[in-house]
């Protein structure tokens, strides 16, 4: 039996945490102001961030045993992930991997197992992905990335168009405010982080569409 320990960040939980964070920050700062002690608000926000991290993170042990993958979550006091039933390796049809080291999903004919390992303990994850590739080599298993999965579902062209529209609007909006009000740090944040990320996504989707049309 081989065992691999992976640190997991489930995307749905990350999105919940990101959505609630600005609300929590504003609410706790207001609370600190009402108590005439901003430090209390900041301290409570730090506690909130630790709680979000605890909510998001999971530690998953995957064992390869007798032709099966067996999954076992490390138990937490609260915010546990749902148990995953054992999976026959022979039933695997598709593996979704990004950047060669982030295992997103294992797909069979009747279910999808979401993994989403984080960029920590990456050596353990790489070892598991490598071993999984060896075990599934004889079963004609497809290995695709997330854009490939979107293409399979027919979403990729629509996502590319939406991304292009958002990129154009964001660029025009930043340019407008720079011309009108001058440059400030918020514009720098958009230019250096948000807009390049949209451009990168667009290029990745464009390449995927191009490859599929060959």
N, C-alpha and C positions, 0 to 999 in steps of 0.2 A: 504493500500500500504506500502510495506517495501522497504527501500532504503539502498544501501551499496556502500560506496565510496572506490574504489580500485586505487592504484598507479600502473601503467603499464610500463614495459620496454619491448618494442617489440624487439625480438631477431634479426630480420633483420636489424633494425636500430643500435643496439649495435654492430653488426659485421661491419657495415659501419664505425662507429666511431672508432672501434679498428683498422681497416685497414688504415684509414686516419691519425690516431694519430702520428705514427712515422714519416710519411712524413711531417706533419705539424711541428713537433718538429724540425726536421733537417732543414727544409726550413726557419722557423722563427729564429732559432739560426744563420743560415747563414746571414739572413737579419740583425740581430742585429750586427753581426761582420762587415758587410759592412757599417753599420751606426756608427761603433766604439762605440756601446753601447749595450752590451749583455742584460742589464736590459730591454730594449725595446723588444727584442726577447722573453724573459721570460714572460713579461707582456702580449704580444700578444698571447703567448701560453696559458696563464691562461684564457684569453678571449675566446680562441678557445675551451678549456675544458668546460667552462660554456655554450658555444653555443652547443657543442655536448650533454651535459646533457639536455639542453632545447629541443634539437632535439629528443632525445631518450625517455624522460619521457612523460607520459600522465596520466591524471586523469579521470577515468571512473566511472560514477555513474550507477549502475544497480538497476532497480526498479522491484519488483515482483508485478504485478497488473493484476487481472482478468485472471489468467492462462497464463500470458505472462511474458517474460523477456524483459524489455525495457532498452535500452542503451543510455547514454548521455555523450558525451565527454565534459570536460571543455575546452572552446575555448582558443586558444593561438593566438598570433599575427601572427606567422608563424609555419610551421611544424605540422599542425593539422593532426590527424588521420582520416581515412575515417569513415563516419557514419555507424552504424550497425543497420540494420532493426530489428524491434521487432521479438521475437522468441516465438512460442507457446511451452510451457513446455512439452506438450504431444508429440511433434515432436522430442524431444531429444532421441538419441539412445546410445550415448557414451559420457562419461566425462573423460578427460585426466587430472589426478592430480598427481603431484610429491611430495613425502615426506608428503603427507596428507595435504599440506597447500599451494601448488603452483598450481593454476588452469591454465593449459596450453590451453586447447581447449574444446569447446562444439560442438559435432558433431551430425548432423541430417542426414536424408537420402539424402538431396540435397545440403547441405552446411556445411562448417566448420567455426566456429567463434573462432578466436584466442584471448585469454585473456592475459596470461603471467603476472600475478600480481607479483610485486616485494616483497622482504622480508622487506618491510616497510608497515606500516598500516596493519600488518598481522592479527590483531584481526578482522578488518572489513572483510578481505578476508576469514578468518576462519568461521566467522558467516554466510557469504554468501554460502560458500561451504557446511556447515552443513545444512542450510535451503534448498539448492538445492537438497541435498541428501534426505531430507524428502519429498520434492515435487515430486521427480522422483522415489521414492521407489516403487510405485504401477505400474510403467510403464516398469519394467524389464530393466532399463537402466544399461549398463555396465560401471563400473568404472575401468580404467586402468591407468598405468603410461606411460611415454614417450617410455620406452623400449617395453611395450606392444603394443603401436601403431606401432613401428618399426617392431615388430613381425607380426602384422596383415598385414603389407605391404610386408612382405617377405624380409626385409632388415637386420634383426638382426644377422643372421649367417655371412653374408658378412661383416657387421660392426665389428663383433667380430674378424674375421680373420684379417681385416685391422688394428684394434686396437692392436692385438697381434704382428703383424709384426712391427708396429711403436714402440711399447714398447721394443721389442727385439733390434731393430736398435738403439733406443735412449740410451738404457743401454750399448750396445757395444760401441757406439760413445763416451759417457761420460767416460767409462772405458779406452778407447784408449787414449783420451786426457789427462786423469789423469796420466796414465803410461808414456806418452810421455813428457808432459810439467809440470807435477805436479798439485796439486789441487789449484783451485782459486774460487772466489765467484760465477762465472758463473756456475760452476759445482754444487755448493751448491744449486743454484736456481733450476736447472734441477732436482737434486736429491730430494729436499724437496717439490717441487711444481708440476712440469710437469710430472715426471715419476710416482709418487704415484697417481696422478689423472688418468693417463692412466690405471694404475693397478686397481683402484677402478671401472672405467668404465668397464674394462674387467670382473671383478668379478660380477658386476651387470648384464651384458649381458649373462655371462655364467650361472648364476642362472636362468635367464629368459628362456634361451634355455632349461635348465634342467627341469624346471617346465612344459614347453610346451610339452616336450617329454614323460611326465608321462602318 
